[in-house]
Amino acid sequence: MNDMSDGYVTADGRQIGGVLMEMKNITLKFGGVTAIKDISFDVRAGEIRAIIGPNGAGKSSMLNVISGFYVPTEGEVWFKGVKRGPMRPYQVARLGIARTFQNIALFDGMSVLDNILTGRLTLMKKGLLSQAAWWWSGAAQEEYEHREKVEKIIDFLEIQNIRKTPVGRLPYGLKKRVELARALAAEPKILLLDEPMAGMNVEEKEDMSRFILDVNDEFGTTIVLIEHDMGVVMDLSDRVVVMDYGKKIGDGTPDEVRTNQDVIDAYLGVAHD
Amino acid sequence: MADAVAKGQDSAQSIPALLARNVARYGGYPAYREKEFGIWQSWTWAETAEEIRAMALGFLSLGVERGDYIAIIGRNRPAHYWAMVAAQMCGAVPVPLYQDAAADEMAYVMEHCGARFVVCGDQEQVDKIVEIEDRIHTITHVTYTDKRGMRKYDHARMNALEDVQREGRAGHHRYETELDKRIAELDYDSTCVMLYTSGTTGKPKGVVLSNRNIIETAKASSEFDHLNHNDEVLAYLPMAWVGDFIFSIGQAYWSGFTVNCPESPETMMIDLREIGPTYFFAPPRVFENQLTSVMIRMEDAGKLKKRLFDHYMKVARDVGPDILDGKPVSFGRRISYAFGNLFIYGPLKNTLGFSRIRVGYTAGEAIGPEIFSFYRSLGINLKQLYGQTEASVFITQQPDGEVRADTVGVPSPGVEVKIGENGEVYYRSPGTFVEYYKNAESTASTKDPEGWVATGDAGFFEEDTGHLRIIDRAKDVGKLADGRLFAPKYMENKLKFYPSILEAVVFGAGKDRCTAFINIDLTAVGNWAERNNISYASYQELAGHPRVYEMIREHVEEVNASVAEDPMLSGCQIHRFLILHKELDADDGELTRTRKVRRNIIAEKFGDLIEALYAGRDEIYTETEVTYEDGRKGKIKATLRIEDAKTVPAGPMAEAAE
């Protein structure tokens, strides 16, 4: 992959940029358990990068390392050419990294609109005191601007009809979409999606795939996603990292990965004789 | 003829001329509103005129010629209405198409009219055009309203409608003279719009409507209901349908009222509530669905609320329609109704979005008497009209104070109606269409030299009231084997009045007795199943459930009993029926895009089921091909039960009298 230092052009004609984030020899240990063993890969600006692997392969741990939630035991994370140290969550958000969760983490009692607005929290500049003096301090003006951004996302994800509905009353597929909306509200550079299609039916999966592609296309957001549905992964992503038992066993375009013997063995199993 | 010309001269003779008149008269009043990004954006008549003019100039820069056809495919948006008027300004003919039509259906229409320009709503529509572009070589330029997802397309012959307007504005010095010349050329006989009929039989036909048709009809019907520039409508019905053209362009430009466009099809109910239109049209289905959802929600309401609701709804049923019609009602009952209005009707109307409604219409299908009187009893002036694309909608309509569920009213102003020898309804009016495009044969067989048009519907005038009653499609009215009258639509409508029955298809022409296919309504039956602890995993399973069969059989038997009282139609009683395992769907060709049953196609497709109905079998195994939304095909397999329904012997009245 090193021959692509200045980016590459995908099969469907998109220009992919240089390296945005690089994982160098990441190892992550929980006590005696090694979740990730010496993994290196990079994420390029504008691409859709998938991480796949069987259950317990360490995919979610990897995503948590990328998001800064876990600090790797060994190895380095480079973001935009700078080595990243341990960070607090708000610092991660300010860097331009947003994510969705495998099990939906929304505020059930709040409306869709309010939930999405929470995604802009780190972008709000007015403090508590200014907000108390709502109109005079310019906090009102700021709120209008945030609302406008949120409305554009609502329009983009076609959820106008549930704008005022409490999230708790929505079906699963729509909640997933609201989560995506909230992540987008933070205007991220990198969007991390942890199993965006888990538990969805075919139609919902198609919708979600469409939205992921549109987000990438429209906003130029770099996307890193974990997914189980192989069809979806192969259709959506530009490059795929394959993990098994915490190790990287493959890395490349969907076609390269599909024909990789180690990957086939990991998924289909090998005879022990 | 001479005075017709004189009369025409002092009034606007085209939609663009009406637009200019409205700018002068109502310049500062809102003409269009659209909800976007959560806020209602509005355009005054003056702003609208500027937008449309810019678009027309842009069209000229693209090379639109006189007599070109411009197809418009998209949901109700101000920009799409503007595109129609802009097309007229250029001397071109707008052709709105159904946006949910598949690419193949569109290809036929495009090829038939030779559309050179296409205005698409979004990427989805553009994709269809790209798909058919290679087959029909007439398309020279495509524009789109929503820019989303369009960046990667080849823009050699494509751009955004907004950019077309921008070009128009930039080049206005170059094109202005030409545009003004073309606008001045428009007169009462130039084509206003071409609309394709949905076609219950055969290929769609292009109905050519002139400015005279549209403006005369709009004028007469606006005066009939005293529409004015303060009225508000919600434009949510397909733009390809003649009704939307009359309401949102014809009447809107004549009366100068505001056309409100919803944010998206899914938000229609929310938008309806926010706008609270004063003039509203909906097919019976919309009113049915609203009533069903109200009733379902009331089932789940608390005891006190439910008792209040039941009590005051009874009061409303008793006196509401009379109060609306201005008939005498005792003071005490009026007080009671006023309380009802305070506690129940007012809030309910607000929830439904009918708080401000002054005139409401329904048409297209028969409406259930209970549904009809429910809305009227709440004080909503819901009326019926009878119309056709070929008549620029209006043939008959109900005047205030003479409203009933089973008639379609008296002839609209300026319309003559007569009943033919075979019972078919004929009309002649200023709104009568010019011709079917490129189809002189059909034109001649529909419209006779004197201008009388056959509606294809059988009906009769009630002697005492002068109201028209429609029985059925004339060609569907047939005879049973023993010569008794067979009116399938009449029966189907009666069945469909039950909330649990979504669709019914009755067979029996030339046979010894009638049978029926039933489609259950998933919302209503699903809710009923939930309340009765009936579990089901799929539509198919619910449709085949014995308890559902039992319920439907009761409905069928009730209909049989009521039909038996009418000596003319007693032969139409349904002897056997089955519940279909799939919903009839326009994508499978079983319904038209306006959701009318295509009898012949259903009879052909489900031939095995009909055979089984008449062969006296108790169940039948069948495989049915279905088309999914994206055009792929699949198969559904099912074993359907067939049940008998009790019938009432014909002429019990006669026997009782002896």
Contacts between the chains, C-beta under 8 A, distances in Angstrom:
chain1	res1	chain2	res2	distance
A	12	B	152	8.0
A	13	B	152	7.1
A	147	B	38	7.6
A	148	B	37	6.7
A	151	B	37	3.8
A	151	B	38	4.6
A	151	B	39	7.8
A	152	B	37	6.4
A	154	B	37	7.8
A	154	B	38	7.0
A	155	B	36	7.4
A	155	B	37	6.0
A	156	B	148	7.3
A	158	B	264	6.8
A	158	B	266	8.0
A	160	B	38	7.4
A	160	B	263	4.9
A	160	B	264	5.3
A	160	B	266	7.0
A	160	B	267	5.1
A	161	B	263	8.0
A	161	B	264	6.7
A	161	B	266	3.8
A	161	B	267	4.4
A	161	B	270	6.6
A	163	B	38	6.5
A	214	B	148	7.2
A	214	B	149	6.1
A	217	B	149	7.0
A	217	B	151	7.1
A	217	B	152	7.4
A	218	B	148	6.9
A	218	B	149	7.4
